[in-house]
Each structure stands twice: as C-alpha cells, then as structure tokens.
Amino acid sequence: MIEHSLSPKIRIREFGKLDLEGGYLVDGFPSIGFSSAIATESMIHTSQFRLAGVVDSESFPPISVIQDGKPNFTTRIFVNDDLKVGVFLSYLTLDQSLHRITAKTMLSWAKKHKIKLIVSSVAIKSTTGNGEMICIGSTESARNKIKKSGLKVLEHGTVPGIPGMLLNEGSVSDQDVIVIIFHTDGKGPDFQSSAELCMTMSKLIPGSSCDISSLQKEAEKAEKIIKETQEETNYLKDFMYR
C-alpha cells in the first residue's frame, strides 16, 4: 500500500461563464450499481444540457472515454442554462479515499456559483429492487422542500460515501442538500430504480424531466462505459502498484 503525504486535489476547468445563482447541482457519481449515473444521464439527454467543464485529479485513473469518435474526460460538468441546473456526471466509481475531497469540491463549486440546492442519491441493496423513495435533507429548509414535494423524510439511518459527506458539510455550512435513498439489486442496468430516481429528481428540480422510453437505451450505454472504465481503472491500479 502506498501512502501519500499530501491529500488528493481535484481540479475543475470551466468552459466559459456560468450563471447558476439560485439554481441546482446534481451529484452524478455512481454508488452501488449504476442507477445514479444512468438517471443523471437520462436527465441530461432529455433536457437541453451543454458540456460546461471537466473535473480531473492526479488521483483519477488516466483514462479517456471515447464517444462518437471523440475523447472525453471521465468526469464532466453539464449545465442547463434555462433551468439553472449543473450536473457532475462521472463514469468513475471513486475509491473511498476520494469521497471526502470530492464532496468538499462539489460544495465549494456550489458556493462559488451560489447554488441553492444540491441533489445527490445513494443506493440500498434490495433483492426485489423495489422500495419507497426516501430523502434526507441537510437543513430545515431542505427537509421542508422534501415534504412539499410529497416525498418521505428519513428519520433514522446512515448515509455513506459522497452523499453522506455532502449532508454533513452542508449541515454546518447551511447549504441545502437533499439525498435520495433508493433501492436496487446492484446488478446490471437497473431500469426501474433508474427511472424512479430520475422522476424523484425531477420533483425536486423544477422544469427537469426524464425520457423514460429512452432510459433503457441510456442505461445500457452507461453501464457499458462504466464497466469498461472500472476494468481499465483496476488494470491501471495493478500496473501502477506492482
């Protein structure tokens, strides 16, 4: 095991000026399974989002994702200017050691652009893949928004990873964060949980929508890319730390 004396740093490069004041930020990093990434991808393809930046780090594996013959960073920022929604879309399943710095980077970016609400999600494994969508808010105003949207608020439990850190840091910095807890079997492209998650996101983000009919196609594409990225990441780790 290699230990680093310096904590990892994450860099964000923006392509031009952004106006997201009073808007929303969606965390699209995959957790258990691929539902978070698939739901986020579906939202991007349904509404008018544009590529607005990239996220990179020396701690990220050096991989280019090729789509339609064009190279792409594994983690990108998409923006819908009309809805004032920013999305961190990633094909990387990040190592636990990067969860804290990734959450803090998103919170810092949200503060810079005066984002009103950050929406994240986390999966709970379920053999049926079914279950009620439950949310947790970092602040009183976030919890009120959950209730007004007709969603249930989690009273007791634990939230791991990037979503958990977003909640903790948001609670002390008075940043509204809502984490959606959904159920998945953790295998393959879970169309049902992806669709339900996307629809729940659209309840929290006015004007956003999901093209359920195209969700299966997007799920298959996203799963393929995420799996390939994971395989390349594991290969690079084995090669680098031999």
Secondary structure, 3 states (H helix, E strand, C coil): CCCCCCCCCEEEEECCCCCCCCCEEEEECCCCCCHHHHHHHHHHHHCCCEEEEEEEECCCCCCCEEECCEEECCEEEEEECCCCEEEEEECCCCCHHHHHHHHHHHHHHHHHCCCCEEEEEEEEECCCCCCCCEEEECCHHHHHHHHHCCCEECCCCCCCHHHHHHHHHHHHHCCEEEEEEEEECCCCCCHHHHHHHHHHHHHHCCCCCCCHHHHHHHHHHHHHHHHHHHHHHHHHHHHHCC
